[in-house]
Amino acid sequence: MDIFDVLNLIGGLCLFLFGMNLMGAALEKRAGHQLTSILGRLTSSKTAGFFTGLGVTAIIQSSSATTVMVVGFVNSGLMTLKQAINVIMGANVGTTVTAWILSLTGIEKGNFFVQMLKPSSFTPILALIGIVLLMGSKSSKKKDTATILLGFATLMFGMETMSDSVAGLKEVEGFRNILVRFSNPILGVLAGALLTAIIQSSSASVGILQALSSTGQITFGAAIPIIMGQNIGTCITALLSSIGTNRNARRASAVHLCFNIIGTAILLGVFCIARAAFDISAFTNSAASEWGIALAHTSFNLICTAILLPMTGLLEKLSYLIVPEVPEEKQEERIQIDERLMATPAIALERCRVLTHQMCDISLDALRMAVDQFRQFDEDKAAKIRSYESLADHYEDVLGSYLVKLNSYSLSDDDSNESAKLLHMIGDLERISDHAVNVLEAAEEKQAKQLEFSPQAQKSCRRCLARCWKR
C-alpha cells in the first residue's frame, strides 16, 4: 500500500461521508410530512415508540440524527422523556439497515442476476436516473428523489473506493499486527468509540470497518468489540446537542449513553466469559466479512434492546440521578423553539403551527375580554388583556425570527408555502391583540367618564359580544 492508495482511501472516505450526508438530508426533506405523521401517532406504548424510532432511523439512515431530533422534541415539549427512551432504543436498531446495504459490496461474482445485486453493478444505473431527474425535472419532489439516488450512488462509490484502496493491506504484516491488538476487547471497544465519536456516525464507522474487512485481516474477535464501541461513540452527537437544553432533554441524551454503555458492558462480559469458558477460537479467529459485520451489528443492537426495553423505567430513574431535579428551578414563562428541529423542517413547521394556534387563542381571548369590558368593566381583566397583548408580541417575535431562519434551509414547496402562511397569520394575530388594547382603552375612557350607551348602541354591543364569543 503506497501513498496513492492512502490518497484513494481518504478520497473514498470523503465521498462515503458526503454521500451519506447528502442522501440523509434528501430523505428527511422528501419524507418530512411522513415523519410528522409518525410523530403524531406516537403514544406512550413501548412498542409504538420503539417502532417509531426504528422507522424514522431507517428512513433517514442515521441514529445520531434521530437522537438529536428526539432531544429537540423533548426540549420543546413535543415528547415526554418516557416516549423518548423507547424511540432511542428503536433508533439503535434502525441504524443497522445501513450496514446491510453496505454488505452488498461483498457479493462475489455469479450469474447475471446475482451480479446485478452488487452495488458496482446497479449504482451507475441509479446515478444515471438521478442525474436525468435532477437536470430534466422542475418538480422539487423529483429533484429530492434525484438527490437521494445521487447521494446513495456517491456513498456506494466511496465504499468501493475505500475497499479497493485497502486491498493491498492483506499483504502488510504491520497492519496484521495492529489488528491483533484489537483482539483485546477493551482496546477494541475504545477504538470503535473513538472512531465513531470523531466522525459522529455509527453507520459510517461500521462502513469503514466493512471496507477494512475486505482485506481478510479483521477477525470476528476484533470486529465484535469494535462494533460495541461504535454504539457508545455515536452518543457524542446527542450529548453535544443537549448542551443548553432543559433538564429533560439532557436526560434523554443521558439515557442514550447509558443504554449503550450498559448494553456494551453486559454483552462484552458475556463475550469475554464465552471466550474463557469455551473454545470459540474457530469463530473469533475467522475472517469477518461485510455481511458478518452487518449481522453482528444487528444482533448486538437487538439483544441490547431485548434486555433493556422492559427496563425503561429504571433507565428513566437513572437519568434523573445523572441530571437531578432542582426544586427551586422555575419554568420559563416565555416560549422558545428549539433550533435543533430545523434539521427536519416538517417537524419544525409543525411546532410553529402548534404555537401559532396558541397565539391565536391568546389574541382572541384578549379581544373577547376587551369587548366584554363595555358590558362590565374589570380592572383585573384589563391587566390580563395587556399581558396577553405583550405575550402575543413575544409570540410574533419568536415565531417570525424562527420562520425567517427556517426559510434559509432547503425546504420543499409545500413546506415553503406553509412557512409563508404562518408568517402572514402571526402578523394578523399580533394586530388583533393590538386592537384588543385599543378596544380596552375605549372601555376605560367610557368607565372614567361614566358614559352610557344609547339603547341602539347597547344592542349593537350585545351583537358584537355574541359574535366575538362565538367559535
Helices and strands as residue ranges (DSSP letters): H 3-30, H 32-40, H 46-60, H 63-76, H 81-94, H 96-102, G 103-106, H 112-116, H 119-136, H 140-165, G 167-171, H 173-181, H 185-199, H 202-213, H 220-233, H 235-241, H 247-277, H 281-284, H 290-308, G 309-311, H 312-322, G 339-343, H 345-372, H 379-406, H 413-448, H 455-469
